[in-house]
Structure formats: structure tokens, C-alpha cells
Amino acid sequence: MLIKRAYKKFNKKDRDEHEPDKKLIYALFILIIFGLVMLASTSAYLAYTKFQNTYAYIQGQIIATSIGVVFFYIVSKTNYQKWKRNAIYFLLISILLLVLVFIPGLSAGHGSARSWILVFGQSLQPAEFVKISFLIYLAAWLQIRYKDIKTMSQGLMPFLIIFALISILMFLQPDLGTWSIIALSSILVYFVGGGNKKHIIALFLIAIIGVYLMVTYTDYQQDRFACLKDPSFDTQEKCYQINQSLIAVGSGGLWGKGLGESRQKYSYLPEVSGDAIFPIISEEIGFIFSSTLILLYTYIFYRGWLIALKAKDMFGRLLAVGIVSWIFFQAFLNIGGMLNLIPMTGVPLPFISAGGSAMLAGLIAMGILVNISRYTVED
């Protein structure tokens, strides 16, 4: 009886609340189901060679997705205004999460990056949660500063100080890919929030300088830019991954080799369960269906943008813009890197690549977006 009352209270609608954007929800879960199917196909061989368990990656992803769906449901039912009231705590959480990766005993490295921590024997990537915590703070801050946001003293400088602190912690890891997503989505939110156009240009210039500094002082980032310019200059080492990625995409043709029939996933292309899952998808299901995947991301962005346009307040509008731009930019960085259109960044493909932290953070963010859609101004 007590549980039933709690359930009814939790699901009780506010006076100005209406049905959420169901098209967005359908598109999201189509993407997630598609991702689980493709991950099961792409990761089986890698999971067996690494863990002697063909289902290791897909099992972990199903667990992360199940937990994420629970959080998605709870957050989608929680009035998004509650996040604004605690915005300052989200800024502190963002900083704390990025500091944790430098604490001995907690820190866990992967390759050349120190972007993970160990929690009860499981790896967690704090930067994934910074994407949403920092956006919550930024949206609330911009709403408060709206009248003065175009000024240097009340707009650009405070934003730069906050963003510089986050950036320094990201550069020290280093994690250019995640930083790029945070930077792009934050600058877009700052622009939509009323930022001075000249200040926006200045922010982009500062971001370019930041990228230049990271590339200058990290050899592997220099290699990635060199491979973008000429993938053939070192096909066996520095440009090995991008060459194998292009082989996978090209060999898939229009319709693909068939589900489970990839050749590149057999230890030719690294990270087939993570960053490099898109080339294997292209190889197995071909150009037509992999292009449909890109259209699905675009459709989710479109639905999110509509929610932002119809949001009843600036906080909801800015937060919606930040969330959908994060998902879209991340998909673009991943796919663009795998196709050698931009330097490889090492970011996962949203809701597709294996990774519990990314899945959980993404579903929490989408839950917030769905809740914002419950309070939009109806036509």
C-alpha cells in the first residue's frame, strides 16, 4: 500500500505538465536497441580474446543500460527546475569529478590518458558526468546573468574563468575529445543565452589556441593531425587505426557484408567495441543503413531543438540546447574521426559504443530533456 501511494505521488502531474515528446523517446530507444545489437556483433571476438567470454562487453552494456533506463525514468519525472536550484553544487561536482582522476589509488589510466577512476573494482569516467553537470550550472548561470551577459565584466570574463578551470583539468588528463564536446556545447549555449557575438568569436579563437597547445605538447595528438593530412605516411603504426577504419567502411559497400560478417573486427581494427564501432557497423550493414544511423542522430537533435524553442523558460531552453548539441557534436566527432574528415578524438559513439559511464550519463541527460518537453509551450 505504501509503495502504491509513493508510486502515485511520484507520477502525479503538475498543473502545467503535459505528455512528453514521445517521438524523441522512440528515436532514443531505437538507437539504444540498435546499439546493443551492433555491439553484440562487433565485440564478440574481442571479448573472447580478452576475457574468454564472448558476451563480456554486451553483458556489461546491458547492465549499464538497465541502470541508465531507471535513472532516465526517474529524471524524466523530476521537474527540471529542481536542478537549477542546486546549480552551484553541480559546478563543484564538475570540478571534484575531474580532480578525482589525479588521486593515487583512485586513478586508472588507459593508453596515454588518465581519465578513469576505480570504484568497487569498476572503471568510471568522471568526465562523462561533467558534460551534464557543467551544462546545468552554465544554463542556470546564464539565466541569472542574462541582462549583463553581453558585457565583458559580467559576461565573458566570469565565463572564461569557469571554463578555463574545467579546461585545465581536462588538458592535464589529457582528454581532447571530451574537452572538445564540452567546449562546443558550452559555447553554443553561451551564444543562445545572449552572449556578445564578438565574445563568441573570441571564445572560438581561445578554443583553437587551446587545441593548438594540446597538440603541440602531446605527441600522439600531433600524429592524429598528421594522419588527417596524409593517412599513408605511417600505415603500420601512427596511422594504422585510421587506415583500418577506412578499409572497413569501404569494404562494406552499399548494403554491407551482413550482420556478424565483418573481417576488420578480427584484431585488425583496434577499439571495435568503443571508438571504432562505426566502421564495423558500416562494414556489416553498409552505407545505406549506416547513413540511416546518422539521420537518427540528426532527428534526435531536431526533436531536442524543437523542445528548446518551445521551452517555457531560459533555463530549460539553454539546458535543452546543451544536451542535444552534446549528443550531436559527439556523434559528429566520432564518425568524422573514423572517416578521416577530422582528427580522431577517441570519443565513443553515443548510445552505441561500449561504456557504462557514457551510457549512464547520456540517459540521465536525455531524461532531463524529456522532462523539459513535459513543460513546453504547446501550439
C-alpha positions in Angstrom: 0.0 0.0 0.0 2.8 2.4 0.9 4.7 1.6 -2.3 1.5 2.2 -4.3 1.0 5.6 -2.7 4.6 6.6 -3.3 4.2 5.5 -7.0 1.1 7.6 -7.4 2.7 10.6 -5.8 5.8 10.3 -7.9 3.7 10.0 -11.1 1.4 12.8 -10.2 1.4 15.5 -12.8 2.0 19.2 -12.1 -0.7 21.6 -13.2 1.2 22.8 -16.2 2.7 19.5 -17.1 1.7 17.5 -20.3 2.7 14.5 -22.2 6.4 14.3 -23.1 7.9 14.3 -26.6 7.2 10.6 -27.4 8.9 10.9 -30.8 12.1 11.8 -29.1 11.7 8.8 -26.7 11.0 6.4 -29.6 14.0 7.6 -31.5 16.3 7.3 -28.5 15.3 3.8 -27.7 15.5 2.7 -31.3 19.1 4.0 -31.2 19.8 2.1 -28.0 18.4 -1.2 -29.2 20.3 -0.8 -32.5 23.4 -0.1 -30.5 23.0 -3.3 -28.4 22.5 -5.4 -31.5 25.6 -4.0 -33.2 27.7 -4.2 -30.1 26.9 -7.8 -29.6 28.0 -8.4 -33.2 31.1 -6.3 -33.2 32.5 -7.1 -29.8 32.2 -10.9 -29.6 35.6 -11.8 -30.9 37.4 -9.1 -28.9 35.5 -10.1 -25.7 36.6 -13.7 -26.2 40.2 -13.0 -26.8 40.4 -10.5 -23.9 38.1 -12.1 -21.3 37.4 -15.6 -22.7 33.8 -14.6 -22.6 32.1 -13.8 -25.9 29.4 -11.8 -24.2 31.6 -9.7 -21.8 31.0 -6.4 -23.5 27.4 -6.8 -24.3 26.6 -8.1 -20.8 28.3 -5.0 -19.3 26.4 -2.7 -21.7 23.0 -4.3 -20.9 23.7 -3.8 -17.2 24.7 -0.2 -17.7 21.7 0.4 -20.0 19.3 -1.1 -17.5 20.6 1.1 -14.7 20.6 4.1 -17.1 17.0 3.4 -18.0 16.0 3.5 -14.3 17.7 6.9 -13.9 16.2 8.1 -17.2 12.7 7.3 -15.9 13.3 9.0 -12.5 14.9 12.1 -14.0 12.2 12.3 -16.8 9.6 12.5 -14.0 11.6 15.1 -11.9 10.8 18.7 -12.6 13.9 20.1 -14.3 13.6 23.3 -12.2 15.0 21.4 -9.2 18.4 21.2 -11.0 18.5 25.0 -11.3 18.1 25.5 -7.6 21.3 23.5 -6.9 23.3 24.8 -9.9 26.3 25.8 -7.8 26.7 22.3 -6.4 26.8 21.0 -10.0 29.8 23.3 -10.7 31.6 21.9 -7.6 30.7 18.4 -8.6 32.2 19.0 -12.1 35.5 20.2 -10.6 35.6 17.4 -8.0 35.0 14.7 -10.6 37.8 16.0 -12.8 40.2 16.1 -9.7 39.5 12.5 -8.7 41.4 11.1 -11.7 44.6 12.5 -10.2 44.2 10.9 -6.8 46.5 7.9 -6.3 44.6 4.7 -5.6 41.5 6.0 -7.5 43.1 7.0 -10.8 43.1 4.4 -13.6 44.9 5.0 -16.9 44.0 3.8 -20.4 46.6 4.4 -23.1 48.1 7.8 -22.7 45.1 9.3 -20.8 44.3 9.4 -17.1 40.5 9.8 -17.4 39.2 7.0 -15.3 38.8 6.1 -11.6 38.2 2.8 -10.0 35.0 2.4 -7.9 34.5 -1.0 -6.3 36.7 -2.6 -8.9 34.8 -1.0 -11.8 36.2 1.8 -14.0 34.2 5.0 -14.2 34.9 8.0 -16.4 34.1 11.2 -14.4 34.3 13.5 -17.5 31.2 11.9 -18.9 29.2 13.2 -16.0 30.9 16.6 -16.2 29.2 17.1 -19.6 25.8 17.3 -17.9 26.7 18.8 -14.5 28.6 21.7 -16.1 25.7 22.3 -18.6 23.3 22.5 -15.7 25.4 25.1 -13.9 26.0 27.1 -17.1 22.3 27.2 -18.1 21.4 28.5 -14.6 24.3 31.0 -14.5 23.3 32.4 -17.9 19.7 32.8 -16.9 20.7 34.8 -13.9 23.2 36.9 -15.8 21.0 37.4 -18.9 20.8 41.2 -18.7 24.5 41.7 -18.3 25.8 38.7 -20.4 26.9 40.9 -23.3 29.3 42.9 -21.1 32.9 41.9 -20.6 33.0 42.1 -16.8 29.7 40.3 -16.1 29.6 38.0 -19.2 32.7 36.9 -20.9 35.3 37.1 -18.1 33.4 35.1 -15.5 32.6 32.5 -18.2 36.2 32.3 -19.2 37.4 31.8 -15.6 35.0 29.0 -15.0 35.6 27.4 -18.4 39.4 27.8 -18.0 39.3 25.8 -14.7 37.4 23.0 -16.4 39.7 23.1 -19.4 42.9 23.0 -17.4 41.8 19.8 -15.6 40.8 18.3 -18.9 44.1 19.1 -20.5 46.1 17.6 -17.7 44.4 14.2 -18.2 44.7 14.8 -21.3 41.3 14.3 -23.0 41.0 16.5 -26.0 37.9 14.6 -27.3 35.7 15.1 -24.2 37.0 18.7 -23.8 36.0 19.4 -27.4 32.5 18.3 -26.7 32.2 20.4 -23.6 33.7 23.4 -25.3 31.5 23.2 -28.4 28.3 22.7 -26.4 29.2 25.3 -23.8 30.0 28.0 -26.5 26.7 27.2 -28.3 24.8 27.5 -25.0 26.6 30.8 -24.3 25.6 32.1 -27.7 22.0 31.1 -27.3 22.0 32.6 -23.9 22.6 36.0 -25.3 26.4 36.2 -25.5 28.0 39.0 -27.4 28.9 37.9 -31.0 32.4 39.4 -30.6 32.8 37.5 -27.4 31.7 34.3 -29.2 34.4 34.8 -31.8 36.9 35.4 -29.1 35.9 32.1 -27.4 36.4 30.2 -30.6 39.8 31.7 -31.0 40.7 30.7 -27.4 39.4 27.2 -28.1 41.6 27.0 -31.2 44.6 28.1 -29.1 43.8 25.5 -26.5 43.7 22.8 -29.2 47.0 24.1 -30.6 48.7 23.9 -27.2 47.4 20.4 -26.5 48.6 19.2 -29.9 51.9 21.0 -29.6 52.7 19.4 -26.2 51.3 15.9 -26.9 53.0 13.7 -29.5 50.0 11.4 -30.1 47.8 14.4 -30.9 50.4 15.6 -33.4 50.3 12.2 -35.0 46.5 12.4 -35.4 46.7 15.7 -37.2 49.5 14.2 -39.4 47.3 11.2 -40.2 44.4 13.5 -41.2 46.6 15.2 -43.7 48.1 12.0 -45.1 46.9 8.6 -43.8 49.6 6.9 -45.8 52.6 8.4 -44.1 52.8 5.7 -41.4 50.2 2.9 -42.2 51.7 0.4 -39.8 51.9 2.4 -36.6 50.7 6.0 -36.2 48.0 5.9 -38.9 47.2 2.2 -38.5 43.8 2.7 -36.9 42.5 5.2 -39.4 43.7 3.1 -42.4 42.0 0.0 -41.0 38.9 2.1 -40.3 38.7 3.3 -43.9 39.2 -0.3 -45.2 36.2 -1.4 -43.0 34.0 1.4 -44.3 35.0 0.9 -47.9 34.6 -2.8 -47.9 31.0 -2.6 -46.6 29.7 -1.1 -49.9 26.1 -0.1 -50.1 24.5 -3.0 -48.3 27.3 -4.4 -46.2 28.7 -7.9 -45.8 25.9 -8.9 -43.4 25.5 -8.8 -39.6 28.3 -10.6 -37.9 30.4 -10.9 -41.1 32.9 -8.1 -40.5 36.6 -9.1 -41.2 38.2 -6.0 -39.6 36.9 -6.8 -36.1 39.2 -9.8 -36.0 42.1 -7.9 -34.4 42.7 -5.7 -37.5 40.9 -2.6 -36.3 41.6 -1.5 -32.7 38.8 -0.5 -30.3 36.0 -2.1 -32.3 33.7 -2.1 -29.2 34.4 1.5 -28.4 35.6 4.4 -30.5 35.8 2.4 -33.7 32.4 0.7 -33.7 31.1 2.8 -36.6 33.5 1.4 -39.2 32.4 -2.1 -38.2 28.8 -1.1 -38.5 29.5 0.3 -41.9 31.3 -2.9 -42.9 28.5 -5.2 -41.7 25.3 -3.3 -42.7 26.7 -1.0 -45.4 26.4 2.7 -46.4 22.6 2.8 -46.6 21.9 1.6 -43.1 24.9 3.4 -41.5 23.7 6.6 -43.1 20.3 6.0 -41.5 22.1 5.9 -38.2 23.4 9.4 -38.9 19.9 10.5 -39.8 18.7 9.1 -36.5 21.2 11.3 -34.6 20.1 14.2 -36.7 16.4 13.6 -35.9 17.1 13.4 -32.2 18.9 16.8 -32.5 15.9 18.2 -34.4 13.4 17.0 -31.7 15.7 18.4 -29.0 15.9 21.7 -30.8 12.2 21.9 -31.0 11.9 21.3 -27.3 14.4 24.1 -26.7 12.4 26.5 -28.9 9.2 25.7 -27.0 10.7 25.7 -23.5 8.8 27.9 -21.1 11.9 29.5 -19.6 15.5 30.3 -20.5 17.0 27.7 -18.1 15.0 24.9 -19.9 15.9 26.3 -23.3 19.6 26.5 -22.7 19.8 23.1 -21.0 17.9 21.5 -23.9 20.3 23.1 -26.4 23.3 22.0 -24.4 22.1 18.4 -24.2 21.2 17.9 -27.8 24.3 19.7 -29.0 26.5 17.5 -26.8 25.0 14.3 -28.3 25.2 15.6 -31.9 28.7 17.0 -31.6 29.9 13.8 -30.0 28.4 11.7 -32.8 30.0 14.0 -35.4 33.4 13.9 -33.7 33.3 10.1 -33.5 32.1 9.4 -37.1 34.1 12.3 -38.6 37.2 10.9 -37.0 36.6 7.4 -38.2 36.1 8.6 -41.8 39.2 10.8 -41.5 37.2 14.0 -42.1 38.6 15.4 -38.8 41.4 14.2 -36.5 40.5 11.2 -34.4 39.4 12.3 -30.9 38.8 9.0 -29.1 35.2 9.8 -28.0 32.6 7.0 -28.0 29.6 6.9 -30.3 26.7 8.0 -28.1 24.4 5.1 -27.0 26.3 2.7 -29.3 29.9 2.2 -28.1 30.5 0.1 -25.1 31.0 2.2 -21.9 28.9 2.3 -18.8 29.8 5.8 -17.8 28.8 7.2 -21.2 25.6 5.3 -21.4 24.5 6.3 -17.8 25.4 10.0 -18.3 23.7 10.1 -21.7 20.5 8.6 -20.4 20.4 10.9 -17.4 20.8 13.9 -19.8 18.1 12.6 -22.1 15.8 12.1 -19.1 16.2 15.8 -18.3 15.5 16.7 -21.9 12.3 14.6 -21.8 11.2 16.3 -18.6 11.8 19.7 -20.2 9.5 18.5 -23.1 6.7 18.0 -20.5 6.6 21.7 -19.7 7.0 23.2 -23.2 4.5 25.8 -24.5 2.0 23.8 -26.7 0.9 25.2 -30.0 
